[in-house]
Amino acid sequence: MRISPALLLIATGLLLSGCQTAEEIRAADQSRCSGYGFRPGTQNFANCMMNQDLSRRADQRAFMESNDDFFWGPPYVIGPRYYHHRGYWR
């Protein structure tokens, strides 16, 4: 079965439309902080922007840690005190 070039182009466009650039993320954060009532250029606005970034990073870490066993598998015991996980010894 041959895949149509138009179908491939549409699928690629849909896949890439879910990505956000750094500028889009920053604009969304600024809009959210302005919506909370903080004025740009103030210390509270800067703190809000920082908290938005920290929250996003914490969400990414939580997602990666929750899927850790899915990607790497559970650690396995090799001896009484050592186990192998993620390609290095502990």
Secondary structure, 3 states (H helix, E strand, C coil): CCCCHHHHHHHHHHHHHCCCCHHHHHHHHHHHHHHCCCCCCCHHHHHHHHHHHHHHHHHHHHHHHHCHHHHHCCCEECCCCCEEECCEEC
